[in-house]
Amino acid sequence: MKVRIRSLLIAIAAITAPVAVQAGDTLKKVREVGEIRLGHRDVSVPFSYLDGEQKPVGFAIDLCAHVVDAVKAELKLSTLQTKFQPIQLGNQIPLIENGTIDIVCGPATNTVERQKVVAFSDTIFVSSIRAVVMKDAPIKTFEDLNGKAVSLTAGSTSIGLLAARTQEKNFKTNNVMSPDHAGSFLAFTTGRTEAFVMDDVLLASLVANSPKPDSWRLIDDSLRTEPYGLIIRKDDPDFKALVDRTLVGLMKSGDFQNLYTKWFTSPIPPKNINLNFPMTAPLKEAIANPNDKGV
């Protein structure tokens, strides 16, 4: 009986464990299992979040839907199941590496450091690292945060960038870490911190969706401009080529720009709030000249 139970447990573990993926095997794996796994965020409006019915939606989700269609066509599959896997900043790269997910459908900064372990698609967005503060707070630059508590999200590039600025300008902040953006924003809006440092578009979305959006403002000072890309496994040229080919096709056809309008300058679910975040010059340049350069 013990042998049978042990065998059963091994079989169950084999079924539920992530599929191991060697470099260059994403398309092969998808063909074999008949399923592609998309990593999504819960609160990264408007890139990847849950709508009123708790379904993943957003700009990056729509882009990934086009990638899924391209994979299905490339592999000549009559059907292809799509599985959504919740992720956070801190675990998105490990989940890509161990095969739990095949692509990150959310806002992810393309950095040279991250490129050592994963690959990125061509740029889908360009953001600036800024801070949200109280509307009447006397804070105009990051140096004005000296001695103050600051919200940061674990795993974000904001942590290192803020540390570099504090060292360069010889000031200090008391950093309060949260596992996700919602937690960081909550710490800020409830008075535990005096600022939340993160990508400007994510801060704008959190402010727009807050109960009192007029109570907060973004400072003009910026730590860095950052390109976003969809994260995929490293050393997988066939899958990367398919992803980039899909994105460039959308850019050339104008469908990419239409999706941008849908999510950044139009009312979006679940509250029909308009972020009013027009396309910036750096993003227009990235669309005109697609590339996967990191910072």
Secondary structure, DSSP 8 states (H G I E B T S, - for coil): -HHHHHHHHHHHHHHHS-----TT-HHHHHHHHTEEEEEE-SEETTTEEE-TTS-EESHHHHHHHHHHHHHHHHTT-S--EEEEEE--TTTHHHHHHTTS-SEE-S--B--TTGGGTEEE-S--EEEEEEEEEETT-S--SGGGGTT-EEEEETT-THHHHHHHHHHHHT---EEEEESSHHHHHHHHHTTS-SEEEEEHHHHHHHHHTSS-GGGEEE-S--S-EEEE--EEETT-HHHHHHHHHHHHHHHHHTHHHHHHHHHHSSEETTTTEE------HHHHHHHHS------
